[in-house]
Amino acid sequence: MLPPERTPRQRMIDLLIGTRLATHQLAQMLGIPERHVEDHLEHVVKSIAHDKTRCFILEPSRCQDCEFVFRDRRRLTRPSRCPQCHSEDIAAPRYGIDLVGPPVGQKDNRTATE
């Protein structure tokens, strides 16, 4: 369990590092409504954009019937209907944060033996 003294956004970032989770999974883990997770995600994306050591990952939604992938969608929420087959059986997008190397101009403090 994550420490309660951290904000929901800080806890969300901690949960997303190195994994891929949907909003309903995050809501359950954080103990907040799914709609609040979607609101927080918008701010998490902005925070991560300023951090050169982390990269926000969005695995797009996919239609369960025709396998259409919503690659160009900018909104973080799940689409309601497939534009190809009009199915409403859409898999939720999944989010994650990947760690990248140290910022340009800074040395990596790890030694060659690590």
ZAVEX-919209 format. One record per residue (C-alpha): residue in one letter; x, y, z. Coordinates in Angstrom, 3 decimals, always signed. Layout:
BEGIN
REC type        x        y        z
REC    a        X        Y        Z
...
***
This chain:
BEGIN
REC type        x        y        z
REC    m   +0.000   +0.000   +0.000
REC    l   +1.260   +3.481   -0.827
REC    p   +1.701   +6.035   +1.962
REC    p   -1.448   +8.158   +2.457
REC    e   +0.506  +11.414   +3.020
REC    r   +1.248  +11.676   -0.706
REC    t   -1.252  +13.405   -3.003
REC    p   -3.391  +11.285   -5.361
REC    r   -1.324  +12.534   -8.312
REC    q   +1.969  +11.606   -6.651
REC    r   +0.596   +8.171   -5.782
REC    m   -0.707   +7.789   -9.348
REC    i   +2.732   +8.577  -10.771
REC    d   +4.289   +6.009   -8.424
REC    l   +1.789   +3.374   -9.589
REC    l   +2.302   +4.101  -13.294
REC    i   +6.103   +3.859  -13.333
REC    g   +7.127   +0.740  -15.229
REC    t   +3.619   -0.599  -15.819
REC    r   +0.452   -0.064  -17.881
REC    l   -2.881   +0.457  -16.121
REC    a   -6.402   +1.486  -17.154
REC    t   -8.395   +4.160  -15.325
REC    h  -10.605   +1.621  -13.571
REC    q   -7.505   -0.137  -12.194
REC    l   -6.021   +3.149  -10.993
REC    a   -9.335   +4.156   -9.399
REC    q   -9.475   +0.894   -7.492
REC    m   -5.841   +1.123   -6.333
REC    l   -6.147   +4.772   -5.279
REC    g   -9.624   +4.467   -3.770
REC    i  -11.043   +7.363   -5.806
REC    p  -13.762   +7.542   -8.500
REC    e  -12.705   +6.757  -12.070
REC    r  -13.739  +10.240  -13.228
REC    h  -11.274  +11.753  -10.733
REC    v   -8.524   +9.527  -12.134
REC    e   -9.197  +10.920  -15.619
REC    d   -8.967  +14.487  -14.291
REC    h   -5.715  +13.752  -12.443
REC    l   -4.210  +12.055  -15.503
REC    e   -4.361  +15.291  -17.490
REC    h   -2.199  +16.977  -14.854
REC    v   +0.133  +13.989  -14.581
REC    v   +0.775  +14.210  -18.335
REC    k   +1.731  +17.888  -17.989
REC    s   +4.001  +17.175  -15.014
REC    i   +5.785  +14.327  -16.771
REC    a   +6.240  +16.455  -19.909
REC    h   +8.536  +18.753  -17.907
REC    d  +10.597  +15.849  -16.537
REC    k  +13.292  +14.665  -18.952
REC    t  +13.876  +11.465  -16.954
REC    r  +10.327  +10.126  -17.420
REC    c   +8.047   +9.595  -20.409
REC    f   +4.243   +9.256  -20.258
REC    i   +2.974   +6.300  -22.307
REC    l   -0.552   +6.001  -23.684
REC    e   -1.556   +2.633  -25.103
REC    p   -4.594   +3.583  -27.215
REC    s   -8.071   +2.134  -26.983
REC    r   -8.969   -0.699  -29.331
REC    c  -12.301   -1.918  -30.685
REC    q  -12.954   -5.437  -29.406
REC    d  -15.004   -6.327  -32.503
REC    c  -12.987   -5.095  -35.500
REC    e   -9.595   -4.400  -33.814
REC    f   -9.615   -0.729  -34.850
REC    v   -6.930   +1.132  -32.858
REC    f   -7.573   +4.742  -31.812
REC    r   -3.972   +5.865  -32.527
REC    d   -4.652   +9.534  -33.285
REC    r   -6.950  +10.158  -30.334
REC    r   -5.656  +12.939  -28.061
REC    r   -8.197  +12.605  -25.252
REC    l   -7.224  +10.286  -22.415
REC    t  -10.728   +8.893  -21.884
REC    r  -12.186   +5.775  -23.502
REC    p  -14.058   +6.438  -26.761
REC    s  -17.749   +5.556  -26.762
REC    r  -18.042   +4.044  -30.240
REC    c  -15.837   +2.626  -33.003
REC    p  -15.764   +4.813  -36.135
REC    q  -15.456   +1.740  -38.385
REC    c  -17.970   -0.804  -37.117
REC    h  -19.899   +1.429  -34.657
REC    s  -19.447   -1.108  -31.870
REC    e  -19.497   +0.156  -28.295
REC    d  -17.258   -2.689  -27.105
REC    i  -14.097   -0.594  -26.739
REC    a  -11.116   -1.596  -24.597
REC    a  -10.011   +1.192  -22.268
REC    p   -6.696   +2.905  -22.967
REC    r   -3.835   +2.025  -20.658
REC    y   -1.340   +4.459  -19.218
REC    g   +2.181   +4.147  -17.926
REC    i   +5.369   +6.030  -17.205
REC    d   +8.715   +4.815  -18.453
REC    l  +11.995   +5.964  -17.015
REC    v  +14.473   +7.382  -19.489
REC    g  +18.183   +8.130  -19.061
REC    p  +19.540  +11.101  -17.115
REC    p  +18.866  +14.578  -18.513
REC    v  +21.275  +15.827  -21.156
REC    g  +24.333  +17.470  -19.599
REC    q  +24.126  +15.486  -16.349
REC    k  +26.357  +12.563  -15.556
REC    d  +24.964   +9.188  -14.709
REC    n  +26.186   +8.445  -11.164
REC    r  +26.186   +4.674  -11.631
REC    t  +29.528   +2.960  -11.810
REC    a  +30.569   +0.427  -14.418
REC    t  +30.338   -2.398  -11.854
REC    e  +26.647   -1.907  -11.094
***
